[in-house]
Amino acid sequence: MPELPRLPNYNDFVHRLYPEITDKSLVREVTFQVTNQCNLRCDYCYEHHKGSESMTLETGKRIVDLLIRMWEEDKPNSFISKKTKTVILDFIGGEPLLEAPLISDICDYFFRQCAIKHCTLVNGVRISISTNGQNYFEPQVQAFIKKFAPFLSLNVSIDGHKSLHDAHRVDINGKGSFDKAIKAYHAAAAFGGKQTKMTFVPASFPQISEAILFMLTQNPDFIAANYAYEPVYTPSDAKVLYDQLKIVSDHLISTKRVIACSILDHNIGYPVDKADDKNYCGGSGGMLAFDVNGKAYPCLRYCPIAIGDEKAAKICIGDMQGIYNTPHTAKIRDYLDAITLSSQSTDECINCPVSVGCGWCSAYNYESTGDVNKRVTHICWAHKGRVLASCYYHNKRYLELGDTTPKAVLLPDKDALQIISHDEFEYLHRLQEEAEAKYLKEQEERYGI
C-alpha cells in the first residue's frame, strides 16, 4: 500500500546507513552562532538579547580544532569520537548570512583540517543554514552558496502569504520582509530543494489554512509547520487550530496532493511506550552550540542571545578549548544525561493517551523555571487540537485515497469536548470506524485472514 512521505531528516538517514551503531554520537550537530545581529525583528523570536557582536574567524577555527581533536582523542563518552560518522555544521545568528564570508572561511578551514588530519568527520558533512532571506542575493552570500552547494542544506523561513508573514516578520523599521524572502525561497531551490519553516502563534492561528495553502502553491518539497513553544495555548486556540487544519486536510485530499506535512503527522497522538523513557529534546546533551565568543552550551537556545548573560553563565559547558572538562561542567553533563521523559514530566503528561508528538524545549524549561528537568507544558492544548486534526486527515484520506492508514482517536472526551462539539467528536469516531473496517476488509482480501 502506498504511504504518504515523511519529512526528511539527515540524522535519521545516517542512522539507517549504520544500523549497527545505536548510540547518539553517530551524527553530531554543532551550532556556530556567528552573529548577534539580525536584520529583522520578528515578534515571536526567542532571541531577546540581540546585539552588534559577531564571531571572529580565529574563534571559529578554534571550535573546528576542538571538534577534530575530540575525534582524534576518541575518548569514551566524548561528544565526538571515532564512532561519530559525520557532523552537521549549523550556522545561525541572529541572521547567519550577515556573516557569509565568515561562514565560508570556517567551512574552508574545516575541510582543510579534516584533509590534513585524515579526519573522517568530513565524510557526509552537511552545512545547515536557516535564513530570513533578506540579503540572499548579495554577492558575498551568493559566492558562499555556490562554493558549498553540494554540502548545503539551506532553508528560507516563510510563514505563509504576504499579509501573514509581514504581520510578524518585520525589519528594524517595521517593514514587512515577505517580498525578499519569497524570492530567496525560489532561488534557494537549486541548493537543497524548496524548504521552509512556518512558525505559528495564537495570533496567527486563524490564518493557518491560508498560509499553508499558499505555500502549497509554491511547490515545496514538504510542509514543515509548527507552533512556537513559548505561548500558553488554550482550548479556544486548539479549536481554531483544529478548524484550520481541517481546511488544509480537505484541500490535500480533494487535490490528491502527496506531500509530507509535519503538523498533520500520522505518528503523533499515541501513548508513550513505558519502556521508551528518553528525553527527545537535543538540548540536554545531544547537541552543542558555541556563541559568538566561543563559549559552549548544550544548544543555541541556552546562549546569551536567547536567555541573557546571567542565566547562560550557569549552564555554560565549556568553550573552544574544551567541553565538560571541569568539575562544574562535568556536573552539568551528568545532570543533563540523567534527564528522561518521566523525570521532567508530571504524571498527567506521562500517562497522557496522546502524548507522542507533544514536544518540549529543555532550554525553555530552564529559562522559564530555572530547571532543565522541569517540563513546561504551554503547548498542551495546541497539541491536542493538532492530534484531533491528524485523526480527521488520515482517516478521511484513507477512506477516499487509500494512501495512508487508519488512525485511532485516543483523546478522552473530557479534553476533546473542550475543543470540538459532541457531534464533531462522534463524526471523528465514525471516520475511524469506517477506516478500520475498510482496512480490515483489505487485509482479509490480500492475505486471506
Buried (B, 14 or more C-beta within 10 A) or exposed (E): EEEBEEBBEBBEEBBEEEEEBEEBBBBBBBBBBBBBBBBBBBEBBBBEEBEEBBBBBEBBBBBBBBBBBBBBEEEEEBBBBBBBBBBBBBBBBBBBBBBBEBBBBBBBBBBEBBEEBEBBBBEBBBBBBBBBBBBBEEEBBEEBBEEBEEBBBBBBBBBBBBEBBBBBBBBEEEEBBBBBBBBBBEBBBEBBBBBBBBBBBBBBBBBBBBBBBBBBEEEBBBBBBBBBBBBEBBBBBBBBBBBBBBBBBBBBBEEEEEBBBBBBBBEBBBEBEEEEEEBEBBBBBBBBBBBBBBBBBBBBBBBBBBBEEEBBEEBBBBBBEBBBEEEEBBEBBEBBEEBBBBEBBEEEBBEBBBBBBBEBBBBBBBBBEEEBBBBBBBBBBBBBBBBBBBBBBBBBBBBEBBEBBBBBBBBEEEBBBBBBEEEBBEBBBEBBEBBBEBBEEEEEEEEEE
